[in-house]
Amino acid sequence: MTDSNLVGTSFAGTNTKDLKLQLYIESDDGTKIEGIGGENTKVKEIHLPVYKASEKQAEYEDGYVYVNSGNVYDFTLNELQNYESYLKTSAGYKGKVTLYAKISCKYIYYCTEKEAQSIAQINICQRQLFDLD
C-alpha cells in the first residue's frame, strides 16, 4: 500500500531522501536533548569522520554528514585518551559512557513538512577505553 500524500524530501529541500547523522556522547557538562537517553541524560555533540566502504563521507556546510538508506557506514573513536574525561566524575570513574547516533529525515505529509528521527546507543565501558590498542 502506498500513500501518495507522503513524499520523502531532504534537509536541503531537494528530493534526495538523505538522512542526517548526528553523534553525541554522554557528558555531565553537556545539555539535555529531547529523545536522547533518560530524563537526566546530558550529552555533547561530537564530530567524527564517517566512512562508507572505506571512503570518507563529506561533511556539508552545516557540519553534518548525510547518509543514504540501504548502505553501511562506520566511524571510529580515535585517540581514546581524549574520551577518558567523559568517564570521570567527582566521585571517581563511571563504569561506562554512552555514545548516541541520531538519524533524522524530513518528509512531507499532506503538504506539511515533518521530521522523523531514530536514535541508537552504544555503551563504551571503561575497560574498553584502556585495553584497546
C-alpha positions, 0 to 999 in steps of 0.5 A: 500500500502506498500513500501518495500524500507522503513524499520523502524530501531532504534537509536541503529541500531537494528530493534526495531522501538523505538522512542526517547523522548526528553523534553525541556522547554522554557528558555531565557538562553537556545539555539535555536533548529531547529523545536522547537517553533518560530524563537526566541524560546530558550529552555533547555533540561530537564530530567524527569522520564517517566512512562508507566502504572505506571512503570518507563521507563529506561533511556539508556546510552545516557540519553534518554528514548525510547518509543514504538508506540501504548502505553501511557506514562506520566511524571510529573513536580515535585517540581514546585518551581524549574520551577518558574525561567523559568517564570521570566524575567527582566521585571517581570513574563511571563504569561506562559512557554512552555514545548516541547516533541520531538519524533524522529525515524530513518528509512531507505529509499532506503538504506539511513538512515533518521530521522523523528521527531514530536514535541508537546507543552504544555503551563504551565501558571503561575497560574498553577505553584502556585495553584497546590498542 
